[in-house]
Every structure is written in C-alpha cells, then in structure tokens.
Amino acid sequence: MKNLIYSAVSLFAFITFASAQITNTTLQGEWKIAAVQSNGVTYEFATGKLQLDESLKAEGEPTAEELEMINAQMKEQMDPFAKNSLSFDKEKMKLHYGDADRSGTYTIKQKDNKYFIETTYDTGAKKEIEFSLEGDLLHLIFTSPEGISGSMIYKHV
C-alpha cells in the first residue's frame, strides 16, 4: 500500500512538473533584486544582512561582532547593486545592473531539464543564463570565471 501511495504521489509530481512549462509570458513584468547566494551564504538586500546555511553554521558561527563587521563590509560592496532590476515583456527585456542599462530581445530555452534565458542585446552581444523560478522569485544562476557559482535572486513586483 505504501508503494502504491508513493508511486501515485511521484506520478502526480512528475505530471505537475512536466505541465508547468515556463514561457516568455511567465517572466513578464518587473523584477527587483532581492538577494545574492553563493557557497552557502545569502545576502538579503532588504535587510542588508547575511544568512548562513546550516552546513556553514555547523562549522561554527561567527561572533556577533564578527557578523556585524562582515555585514557592514557586504553592505558596502552590495549597495551599488541594490537597485538592480529586470523587466520582461513578450519579446524584450531590460536589465538595470549597477550603473549600466542594457536591453534586447530574449527567448526561453529548455535543455536537459534546465531553463535558460537567451538574450540578444541591442549591441548585438548574446548571453545565455540558466534560471529557475521558485514562487515569485527568479534565480539567475551563474558561475564566475574563477569557478564560483551562485545565483542572483529577483522578486516579482
């Protein structure tokens, strides 16, 4: 009986996932930067504070004084990006990143059960970035040239 229930739940989850296709319509609207995540650390723009995941907490949490110093340094480094935003309409997107504005056309691609935004900027440059959606949060997933991975998290407004 347990196997039957497990199988039914698994099938329902698969059908729900398979039918929840992400399209250009899904992304339409305004998105404001909410957080940046990398290596178990999340910086939240609304609070200006860091959150550590459980694995980092298990290694030993910083003291309140250390955390205050780290938060102050992060806030100073992240402030230029606090007004980052994205906007999507049916075919075009606008990106405000730091002091720069870029716009262009975009399409949604799916490869190996992952979604990508493929953008052709007005300058002719092309960029493809992996993303995921979790409720009203858009995670743009990146890997730096140094191999550091993480995500910039935007909230739909």
SEDREN-478621 format. One line per field, with one value per residue: residue number from 1; residue in three letters; x, y, z of N, C-alpha, C in turn. Coordinates in steps of 0.2 Angstrom, whole numbers, plus 2048, in hexadecimal, padded with zeros to 3 digits. Last residue first. Example, Ala and Ser with C-alpha at 12.3 -4.5 7.8 and 13.67 -1.06 7.14 Angstrom:
<pts>
num (2	1) .
residuo (SER	ALA) .
nx (840	842) .
ny (7F5	7E4) .
nz (823	827) .
cax (844	83E) .
cay (7FB	7EA) .
caz (824	827) .
cx (840	842) .
cy (800	7F0) .
cz (827	827) .
</pts>
This chain:
<pts>
num (157	156	155	154	153	152	151	150	149	148	147	146	145	144	143	142	141	140	139	138	137	136	135	134	133	132	131	130	129	128	127	126	125	124	123	122	121	120	119	118	117	116	115	114	113	112	111	110	109	108	107	106	105	104	103	102	101	100	99	98	97	96	95	94	93	92	91	90	89	88	87	86	85	84	83	82	81	80	79	78	77	76	75	74	73	72	71	70	69	68	67	66	65	64	63	62	61	60	59	58	57	56	55	54	53	52	51	50	49	48	47	46	45	44	43	42	41	40	39	38	37	36	35	34	33	32	31	30	29	28	27	26	25	24	23	22	21	20	19	18	17	16	15	14	13	12	11	10	9	8	7	6	5	4	3	2	1) .
residuo (VAL	HIS	LYS	TYR	ILE	MET	SER	GLY	SER	ILE	GLY	GLU	PRO	SER	THR	PHE	ILE	LEU	HIS	LEU	LEU	ASP	GLY	GLU	LEU	SER	PHE	GLU	ILE	GLU	LYS	LYS	ALA	GLY	THR	ASP	TYR	THR	THR	GLU	ILE	PHE	TYR	LYS	ASN	ASP	LYS	GLN	LYS	ILE	THR	TYR	THR	GLY	SER	ARG	ASP	ALA	ASP	GLY	TYR	HIS	LEU	LYS	MET	LYS	GLU	LYS	ASP	PHE	SER	LEU	SER	ASN	LYS	ALA	PHE	PRO	ASP	MET	GLN	GLU	LYS	MET	GLN	ALA	ASN	ILE	MET	GLU	LEU	GLU	GLU	ALA	THR	PRO	GLU	GLY	GLU	ALA	LYS	LEU	SER	GLU	ASP	LEU	GLN	LEU	LYS	GLY	THR	ALA	PHE	GLU	TYR	THR	VAL	GLY	ASN	SER	GLN	VAL	ALA	ALA	ILE	LYS	TRP	GLU	GLY	GLN	LEU	THR	THR	ASN	THR	ILE	GLN	ALA	SER	ALA	PHE	THR	ILE	PHE	ALA	PHE	LEU	SER	VAL	ALA	SER	TYR	ILE	LEU	ASN	LYS	MET) .
nx (826	82F	840	84F	85F	86C	876	885	897	8A7	8B0	8B5	8AB	89C	88D	87B	86A	85E	84E	840	832	825	829	837	83F	850	85C	86B	86D	876	878	87F	87F	879	874	868	86B	862	862	85A	858	854	851	853	852	85B	855	84B	84A	842	849	849	851	857	861	869	871	87C	87F	877	86D	85E	858	84A	844	836	82B	821	82C	835	842	84C	858	861	863	86E	87B	882	881	88B	895	88E	889	895	89A	88F	890	89C	899	88F	897	89F	896	890	89B	896	894	899	895	888	886	888	87D	872	877	875	872	876	86D	864	857	855	860	868	873	877	882	886	88C	880	873	86C	85B	853	850	840	837	828	822	823	826	81B	81D	827	825	826	81A	814	814	81E	81A	80E	813	81B	812	80A	814	816	80A	809	814	810	805	80B	813	80A	804) .
ny (8D2	8C4	8C5	8BC	8B7	8B0	8A2	899	894	897	896	8A1	8A6	8A0	89B	89E	8A0	8A9	8A5	8AE	8AB	8A8	897	896	892	894	895	898	8A3	8A9	8B6	8C0	8D1	8DB	8E5	8E0	8CF	8C1	8B3	8A6	89F	88E	87F	86E	861	863	873	87F	891	8A0	8AE	8C0	8D0	8DD	8E8	8EF	8FA	8FC	8FC	8EE	8EB	8E9	8E3	8DE	8D5	8CF	8C8	8CB	8D2	8D4	8DB	8DB	8E4	8EA	8F2	8ED	8EE	8F6	8EE	8E4	8E9	8ED	8E1	8DA	8E2	8E0	8D2	8D1	8D8	8CF	8C3	8C7	8C9	8BD	8B0	8A4	893	884	87A	87C	887	881	879	882	892	8A2	8B2	8C4	8D3	8DC	8DA	8DA	8D2	8C5	8B9	8A9	89C	890	895	8A2	8AD	8BD	8C4	8CC	8D8	8D7	8D6	8D8	8CE	8BD	8B0	8A9	8AC	8A4	896	886	87A	86F	862	85C	85E	856	84A	848	848	83C	833	833	830	822	81D	81E	816	80A	808	806	7FA) .
nz (7D4	7D8	7DC	7D9	7DD	7D6	7DC	7D8	7D8	7D2	7C8	7C4	7BB	7C4	7C0	7C4	7C2	7C8	7CE	7D3	7DD	7DF	7DE	7D6	7C7	7C1	7B3	7AA	79D	78F	784	777	770	769	771	776	779	77A	785	78C	79B	79E	7A9	7A8	7A2	796	793	78C	78B	787	780	77E	779	784	78D	79C	7A6	7B4	7C1	7C6	7B9	7B2	7A3	79A	78C	781	77F	789	795	7A5	7AE	7BD	7C7	7D4	7DF	7E5	7E1	7E9	7F6	7F7	7FF	80A	80F	812	81D	826	827	82E	83A	83F	840	84A	855	856	84E	842	846	83F	837	837	82F	823	822	822	81C	822	81C	81E	81B	816	815	807	802	809	804	809	808	801	7F5	7F3	7EE	7F0	7EF	7E7	7DA	7D2	7C3	7BB	7AC	7A7	7A9	7A3	796	791	79C	7A3	7A7	7B0	7AC	7B3	7C0	7C0	7BD	7C9	7D3	7CF	7D1	7DE	7E3	7DE	7E5	7F2	7F2	7EF	7FA	804	800) .
cax (822	82A	839	84B	858	86A	871	880	890	8A2	8AD	8B9	8B1	8A1	893	882	86F	862	855	844	839	826	824	835	83A	84A	857	866	86E	871	879	87A	882	87A	87B	868	86A	866	861	85E	856	859	84F	855	84E	85C	85A	84B	84C	843	845	84B	84C	857	85A	869	86B	87B	87E	87C	872	861	85C	84E	845	83C	831	821	826	833	83B	84A	851	860	85E	868	876	881	87D	884	897	892	885	891	89E	891	88A	89B	89F	88E	891	8A2	89B	88C	899	89A	891	89A	89C	88A	885	88D	883	873	873	87A	86F	878	870	86B	859	850	860	861	873	872	881	882	88F	886	876	871	861	851	855	845	83A	82E	821	821	82B	81D	817	828	825	828	81F	816	80F	81E	820	80D	80E	81E	817	807	811	81C	80C	804	814	816	804	806	816	80E	800) .
cay (8D8	8C7	8C4	8C2	8B6	8B6	8A5	89B	894	898	890	89E	8A3	8A5	899	8A0	89B	8A9	8A4	8AC	8AD	8AE	89C	893	896	890	898	893	8A2	8A4	8B4	8BB	8CC	8D5	8E6	8E5	8D6	8C4	8BA	8A8	8A5	893	885	874	863	85E	86E	87A	88A	89B	8A9	8BA	8CB	8D9	8E6	8EB	8F8	8FB	903	8F3	8E7	8EE	8E1	8E3	8D5	8D4	8C6	8C5	8D2	8CF	8DB	8D8	8E2	8E6	8F4	8ED	8E9	8F8	8F4	8E2	8E6	8F2	8E7	8D8	8E2	8E7	8D5	8CE	8DA	8D6	8C4	8C5	8CF	8C2	8B4	8AA	899	889	87B	876	888	886	875	87D	88C	89D	8AC	8BD	8CE	8DE	8DB	8DE	8D9	8C8	8C0	8AD	8A2	890	891	89F	8A7	8B9	8C1	8CB	8D3	8DA	8D2	8DB	8D3	8C4	8B5	8A8	8AF	8AC	899	88D	87D	876	867	85C	861	85D	84D	848	84D	843	834	835	836	827	81D	821	81D	80C	808	80C	800) .
caz (7D8	7D3	7DE	7D7	7DE	7D7	7D8	7DD	7D5	7D8	7CA	7C9	7B8	7C2	7C2	7C1	7C5	7C3	7D0	7CD	7DD	7DC	7E0	7DD	7CB	7C3	7B8	7AD	7A4	791	78B	779	774	766	76E	770	77B	775	784	787	797	79C	7A4	7AA	7A8	79C	791	791	788	78C	780	781	778	77E	78B	796	7A3	7AD	7BE	7C8	7BD	7B5	7A9	79C	793	783	77B	785	792	79F	7AC	7B6	7C5	7CE	7DB	7E9	7DD	7E2	7F5	7F4	7F8	806	80D	80C	817	824	824	827	835	83E	83C	844	852	854	854	845	844	844	837	83A	836	825	822	828	81C	821	81F	81C	81F	816	81B	80B	801	808	806	806	80B	807	7F9	7F0	7F1	7ED	7F3	7EE	7DE	7D6	7C8	7BE	7B2	7A6	7AC	7AA	799	792	796	7A4	7A2	7B2	7A9	7AC	7BE	7C2	7B9	7C2	7D3	7CF	7CA	7DA	7E5	7DC	7DE	7F0	7F4	7EB	7F3	804	800) .
cx (81C	826	835	844	854	862	86F	87A	88B	89B	8A8	8B6	8B6	8A7	898	887	876	868	859	84B	83D	82E	825	82F	838	845	853	862	869	872	874	87C	87D	87D	87D	86F	86A	865	865	85D	85B	856	854	853	850	858	85B	850	84C	844	846	846	84E	851	85C	862	86C	873	87C	87A	877	866	85F	851	84A	83D	837	827	826	82D	83A	843	851	859	85D	862	86F	87C	87C	880	890	894	888	88C	89A	895	88B	895	89E	893	88F	89D	89D	890	894	897	896	898	89E	892	888	88C	889	87A	875	875	874	874	871	86F	860	853	85B	862	86C	873	87C	881	88C	88A	87C	873	866	857	852	849	840	830	828	820	828	821	818	823	827	828	820	81C	810	819	820	814	80E	81A	81A	80C	80E	819	812	807	80F	816	80A	805	811	811	804) .
cy (8DA	8CC	8C7	8C0	8BC	8B5	8AC	89E	897	898	890	898	89F	8A2	89E	89C	89D	8A5	8A4	8AB	8AA	8B0	8A2	898	892	895	892	897	89D	8A3	8AF	8B8	8C7	8CF	8E0	8E6	8DA	8CC	8BD	8AF	8A6	899	88A	87A	869	860	869	874	885	894	8A4	8B5	8C4	8D5	8E1	8E9	8F5	8F8	902	8FA	8EC	8EB	8E7	8E1	8DB	8D3	8CA	8C3	8CC	8D1	8D7	8DA	8DF	8E4	8F0	8EF	8E9	8F3	8F6	8E8	8E5	8F0	8EC	8DE	8DF	8E7	8DC	8D1	8D7	8D9	8CB	8C6	8CD	8C8	8BA	8AD	89F	890	880	877	882	887	87A	87A	887	896	8A7	8B8	8C7	8D9	8DD	8DF	8DD	8CF	8C3	8B4	8A6	896	891	89B	8A4	8B3	8BE	8C8	8D2	8D6	8D6	8D6	8D5	8C8	8BC	8AD	8AE	8AF	8A1	890	884	879	86E	861	862	861	854	84B	84D	849	83B	836	838	82E	822	822	821	814	80B	80D	806) .
cz (7D4	7D7	7DA	7D9	7DD	7D7	7DA	7D9	7DB	7D5	7D0	7CB	7BD	7BF	7BF	7C4	7C1	7C5	7C9	7CF	7D6	7DC	7DC	7DF	7D1	7C7	7BB	7B2	7A6	799	78C	780	776	76A	76A	76D	775	776	77E	784	792	799	7A4	7A6	7AB	7A2	797	78F	78E	789	786	77F	77C	77D	785	794	79D	7AC	7B7	7C5	7BF	7BA	7AC	7A3	794	78B	77D	781	78E	79C	7A5	7B4	7BE	7CD	7D4	7E4	7E0	7DE	7ED	7F2	7F4	7FF	808	80A	811	81D	822	824	82E	839	83A	83E	84B	852	852	84B	846	842	83D	83B	83A	82D	824	828	821	821	81D	81F	81C	81A	81C	812	805	807	804	809	806	80B	801	7F6	7EE	7F1	7EE	7F2	7E5	7DA	7CC	7C3	7B5	7AD	7AB	7AD	7A1	796	797	79D	7A4	7AD	7AB	7A9	7B6	7BF	7BA	7BD	7CC	7CF	7CA	7D3	7E0	7DE	7DB	7E9	7F1	7EC	7EE	7FD	800) .
</pts>
